Amino acid sequence: MKKTAIIGGGASGLFCAIMLLESDSPVQVTIFEKMNRVGKKILATGNGRCNITNENADKIDRFYGENPIFPKEILQNFTPQNLIDYLSKSGLILRKENDKYYPFSEQAGTVLDFLRLKCEILGAKILVNNKIERIKKSNGKFIINGQEFDYVVIASGGKSSPHLGSDGSGYKLLESFNHKITPLFPAITQIKTENKYTKQLKGIKADANLSIFVKNALIRTDFGQVLFADYGISGPPAFQLSQVAAKNYNNNCYISLDFMPDFSVKQIKNQIYKIIKNPFTYPITAENLLTLMLNKRLGQVIIKFCGININQDIYELSDKNIEEISYKIKNFKLKVTGVNGFNNAQITAGGANTDEFDSNTLESKLVNNLYACGEILDVNGDCGGFNLQWAFSSAYAVSKAISGDAE
Ligand SMILES: Cc1cc2nc3c(=O)[nH]c(=O)nc-3n(C[C@H](O)[C@H](O)[C@H](O)COP(=O)(O)OP(=O)(O)OC[C@H]3O[C@@H](n4cnc5c(N)ncnc54)[C@H](O)[C@@H]3O)c2cc1C
């Protein structure tokens, strides 16, 4: 019997247990979970709906880490379609929204119930309120809380959202086996910017193309709904850029927002001149100039951003003013000053150095029969179902390696 300990009952740990127990190999699985129940984070995913995967979640360019091609083989060996097929075969159907998949019930609890109950039915021993702080290896066996195991899987996540369980203690376990941890950054999180204008836009949502620049070089662009807040910006496109922001905010980093990506500056200018020639209200001041094009408050803030008094009569605006307003609608620049920390971040970028793990089996190259899967590794994906797919694909890889390993 292959006695396997899984440290962490999150998405990757639970799925690894299921895959092991469904294999033909004689396996005994014990899950050690520090919280009072498994899978707390799963309940918070996708705003409570659990964005479980993404049709692009086998594309390597949507994943990051010091070795960006490391996850390739693992994602190809258990693709989003493999996950969808497995869940569907088990009775858990999904619904698709654009490229994202959610449980048909639209409840993250469905995914957690499935994983937890399946573990129980298959006979996994689940030990909650069991934070593991020390693992010893002697005579080829791992010793955890006085129990002996042949295999150990570290599936304890990163250090983001520690109230949901993952407090970074898994890194210490790996370090005790001489594994190195790459620098850690909060990612998929809100971005802090200079806030003179974002404060005035607090609560406003607007579709925009966001581009992040470091030392004037464009690093990444993303389109979607941005939400303005006291501290800066939030929303899906801000989340996607947050990793670059976290790593570079001290490095002349700014975000440029384009509120009318389908229009050129010239087209916007023509639009503004149309309004000036055909006023829809009288007297028309700069305050209302952009009302027919953009969210009213956003339009006013852009006017202020150009240094123009919003009470100024539009007929007093110079061609240079109109040019500048049109330009600023497409280049609304905010200096990045930081990101919200690990407490609010959805994931941790960085983690266990992947050079020290086999890219097919995820077995440690330093310690036989020690494995890691999920977010603890230095692999992270975009917002939109990529990180859960990594948790499942990597758990699958580990389970195949252990179950296929000759006793
Ligand atoms: C609010 C929020 C929303 C998210 N939404 C999505 C989404 O919609 N789609 C998506 O793809 N991803 C989403 N993510 C990211 C995704 O949830 C994680 O990447 C994924 O859960 C990682 O799985 P994991 O098993 O590696 O780690 P975790 O899910 O963090 O699980 C680790 C488990 O290990 C336990 N543990 C930690 N240390 C120890 C220890 N020393 N001893 C015992 N147990 C320990 C923890 O309590 C935890 O239960 C979201 C994350 C957050 C925080």
The ligand as a Gaussian input file, in Angstrom:
#p B3LYP/6-31G(d) Opt

LIG

0 1
 C      -10.957000      35.406000      -3.715000
 C      -10.317000      34.467000      -4.714000
 C      -10.958000      34.212000      -5.917000
 C      -10.370000      33.366000      -6.850000
 N      -11.079000      33.057000      -7.997000
 C      -10.543000      32.195000      -8.891000
 C      -11.295000      31.774000     -10.023000
 O      -12.486000      32.103000     -10.170000
 N      -10.685000      30.947000     -10.921000
 C       -9.388000      30.501000     -10.748000
 O       -8.882000      29.761000     -11.593000
 N       -8.687000      30.825000      -9.639000
 C       -9.232000      31.647000      -8.705000
 N       -8.516000      31.954000      -7.574000
 C       -7.183000      31.338000      -7.379000
 C       -7.351000      29.859000      -6.965000
 O       -8.351000      29.764000      -5.979000
 C       -6.044000      29.288000      -6.443000
 O       -5.014000      29.484000      -7.380000
 C       -6.191000      27.797000      -6.147000
 O       -7.199000      27.587000      -5.184000
 C       -4.874000      27.204000      -5.658000
 O       -5.109000      25.895000      -5.234000
 P       -4.103000      25.177000      -4.216000
 O       -4.730000      23.883000      -3.893000
 O       -2.746000      25.189000      -4.783000
 O       -4.056000      26.115000      -2.950000
 P       -5.231000      26.574000      -1.949000
 O       -6.527000      26.550000      -2.648000
 O       -4.763000      27.828000      -1.355000
 O       -5.270000      25.411000      -0.879000
 C       -4.219000      25.209000       0.030000
 C       -4.780000      24.532000       1.249000
 O       -3.702000      24.141000       2.089000
 C       -4.003000      24.460000       3.432000
 N       -2.718000      24.640000       4.124000
 C       -1.827000      25.642000       3.947000
 N       -0.740000      25.449000       4.719000
 C       -0.958000      24.297000       5.402000
 C       -0.187000      23.566000       6.357000
 N        1.004000      23.990000       6.744000
 N       -0.714000      22.427000       6.865000
 C       -1.942000      22.002000       6.472000
 N       -2.704000      22.658000       5.569000
 C       -2.203000      23.784000       5.018000
 C       -4.842000      25.704000       3.331000
 O       -5.646000      25.893000       4.475000
 C       -5.653000      25.434000       2.081000
 O       -6.872000      24.778000       2.366000
 C       -9.100000      32.789000      -6.604000
 C       -8.460000      33.041000      -5.391000
 C       -9.063000      33.872000      -4.452000
 C       -8.368000      34.104000      -3.139000

